[in-house]
Amino acid sequence: MPEVDATDARLLLALGEDPRASVMALSQRLGLARNTVQARLTRLETNGVLAPLDRRVRPEALGYRLSAYVTVQVVQRSLADVSGALAEIPEVVEVTGLSGVADLLVEVVAKDADDLWRITEQVLAIPGVQRTDTALALRRFVDHRLGPLLQRAAGEG
């Protein structure tokens, strides 16, 4: 993934403040040519710098009021198969490989406690899963954010 320069960071900050801004509005706000803004946005999208739009949708809006983190210990040779099986469970929203005792950190969403039980049973039933440990997320104190890092990259912080 390419590095984001100061101009890209300024563009991303402006887009974060007004996600529906037109290319023309962004170019005027940043003092850049419209073609420059369009080319940079295209490059950022093509290179995977911008996350998919569904990342902005809150699971609560879809009826998934519970969020939990499941640590999973996996038979090492089964890591790819287990990850693939986890991707097939719709309520699994993110899977991250870890170092240490647990191999995977799995973020799941559920409608209620019974639904969470069903999901964790599905995870346990995946061949290659040795052990799981589930922690219910009670409150989010800091939402996912990159604004402070973008401000630093833009030379603003």
C-alpha positions, 0 to 999 in steps of 0.5 A: 500500500502506498504512503499517503502524503500531506496533500492526500491527508488533507484531502482525506480529512476534508472528505471525512468532514464532508463525505458527500462533497463533490470533487469540485467542492473538494478542489475549491476547499483545498486550493487544488485543481479539480483534475488533481483531486479526481486523480488522487481520489481515484488512486486512493480508491484503486490502491485500497487506501479508502476502506469499503463504504460498509465500514461506516454502517453501524451494526445496531442499525441492522438490529445487532445490538451486541458486539463481542470479541472472540479470541480463537486458538487454532491448530496452526496448519488450519489457520487459513481454513479456519479464517475462511470458515469464519468469513462465511459467518455473516455476524463475523465482522472482522478477523485479525491474526495475533501473536501470543496465546490466541491466534485470532481475534474475531469481532462478532455482532449479535442480536441478543445473548442467545444469538451470541451463543449460537454464533460462538457455537458456530465458531467452536464447530469449525474444524481446527478451532481448539479453544475460544474465549468470548468477551462482551463489548460493553461500551465503545469509548473511542470509535475507530478513527484516523483523524489525528493521524491524518492531521499529523500527516497533513502537517496540522498536528 
